[in-house]
Amino acid sequence: MNLTVNGKPATIAEETPVSLTYLLEALNVEQREYVTVELNGDIMDRGDFEGTTVKDGDTVEFLYFMGGGR
């Protein structure tokens, strides 16, 4: 399956749609408990990760929001 992940081409071995949870594991995303996922321009709710599937050609962004500053 060919995807665009954080603006770069990425390939995973699976040919069928996979859940966001599976994708996070397959791509070894760090700090999964803190990541926000944008799928094809839509921010996904964490509770929907298991039931939301990613298919060939999708665009995924992994975002980390940090506090700080003055």
C-alpha positions in Angstrom: 0.0 0.0 0.0 1.4 3.4 -1.0 0.7 6.4 1.2 1.9 9.9 1.8 3.1 10.3 5.4 4.2 13.7 6.7 4.6 14.8 3.1 6.8 11.9 2.0 6.0 8.7 0.1 5.7 5.6 2.4 4.9 2.0 1.6 3.6 -0.7 3.9 3.3 -4.4 3.0 -0.4 -4.7 3.4 -2.5 -4.4 0.3 -5.9 -4.0 2.1 -7.1 -1.1 4.2 -5.6 -1.1 7.7 -6.7 0.8 10.9 -5.0 3.9 12.0 -3.9 2.0 15.1 -2.2 -0.6 13.0 -0.6 2.1 10.8 0.9 3.8 13.9 2.5 0.5 14.9 3.6 -0.5 11.4 5.4 2.8 10.9 6.9 2.7 14.5 5.4 6.1 15.3 6.9 7.3 18.6 4.9 8.6 21.5 1.6 7.2 20.1 -0.3 8.3 23.1 0.4 12.0 22.2 0.1 11.9 18.4 -2.7 13.6 16.6 -3.5 12.0 13.2 -4.8 13.9 10.2 -6.2 11.7 7.5 -6.8 13.3 4.1 -7.1 16.7 5.7 -9.4 15.6 8.6 -8.3 15.5 12.2 -9.2 12.1 13.6 -10.6 11.5 17.1 -8.3 9.2 19.1 -11.3 7.0 20.0 -11.8 6.3 16.2 -8.3 5.1 15.5 -9.2 1.4 15.6 -12.3 1.8 13.4 -10.8 4.2 10.9 -9.1 2.6 7.9 -6.3 3.9 5.7 -6.3 2.8 2.1 -3.9 3.0 -0.9 -3.2 6.6 -1.9 -4.3 8.2 1.4 -2.4 11.2 2.9 -1.6 10.9 6.6 0.0 13.5 8.9 1.3 12.7 12.4 1.1 15.9 14.5 2.5 16.6 18.0 1.2 19.7 19.8 3.4 21.2 22.4 2.8 23.9 25.0 5.3 26.5 26.0 6.5 29.9 25.3 6.0 33.0 27.3 
